[in-house]
Amino acid sequence: MTTIIEARDLSKTYGDVQALSHVTLSVEKGALFGLLGPNGSGKTTMIKMLTGQTRPTVGSATVLGVDVIRDPVGVRGLVGIIPEQETPPSFLTAIEYLEFVAAVRKITDIEKKADWWFDFLDFADKKNVLCKDLSRGTRQKLMFTQAFIHEPELALIDEPLINFDPIMQDLVKDYLAGYVKKGKTIFISTHILEVAEEICSGFAILHKGTLLHTGPVTGLTARGEHLPSFFLSLVRKDRHV
């Protein structure tokens, strides 16, 4: 198997706050990997470090073979990213934003590709609407589009379903499952445990910046356990350590 993400002893401190503490994990090609944890557990910090947006205080990581400390721009050029807060530029329309993404990523035939996504995610009627006037759900659709429109080998998504209604959630889950079947890799952070159990092949649990567990979802099901109950028992136990 090919390792897509390799994190070694990653730590991040902000003043006296330890956001992430000595996390080591790896993600293989073709995985739909879930980083799980309560709010404030360090999930967003982890994604920001893996995408070169935040420099680790200690440790190292490679993503698609690129060192995230030495070449953070190179990493971001290769992957798709959906941040926790959807933030397309307010002064551009939806299509103008995708045209900007296409120019940066050197995507050809952007109109055809953009139209496919407008139809697929059912927001073609918002194509020429300024991003500042889009609903949160529509902004999430736009951010999802910009992350996948160049068909990256790896996408890192912070809370992928948080602003979607149930119908859109189901559509997006099917898309993610189909994407990894093509040999691509997806790394998501979420606190929606039922979704992680449904779609993820592997997972890691963070609590207070510390990695409590990592392994395949099948390892739980083989023991007759469910991810939500396993997660809750592990985190509750850690709270009393």
C-alpha angles and dihedrals in degrees: 000000000000117000111227099177124030117178120180125192093329115185133169128188129184106197105300093347118100103207095173129013124203098314118182121181142136134211123204128218113274095025127133095209124190124206104201133191146121120276109291094023095122102262096128091044089053093052092047090053093047090052095046094247093116126033115228118240090218134006137031141254140189125204118193086348094304121122107238093208098046097039112020093154090052091054093050090049091059104042138059116239132195111183124212091253115047106232115172111164109278095217096058129075118237093260093044089055092052090048088053090050089049092052092050094046095038093238115171126210091025096164093059093044093046092050090053090055094044088055096040095052093036101238103112089124088064095053094110098032119113112254091236089063096050121105118246091255092052092047087053089053090051093049090048089052095050090051096053105028092093092046097235123202087234133027124190113201128185109208097338098191103035098111099032127103118235094267093051091044090057092048093049093047090054090048093051092048091050092046095060090046085066089061096262123130131231128193115191133178117208145147092208097104098184091058092049091051090049100049110017125094094192136015146186128205122219125190124176089346094305125114108236101175143353129185147104122307088230088064088067098042090050087060092046093250129135123222097235094054092042090050094048094048092049095047094044090050090050091053090062097045 
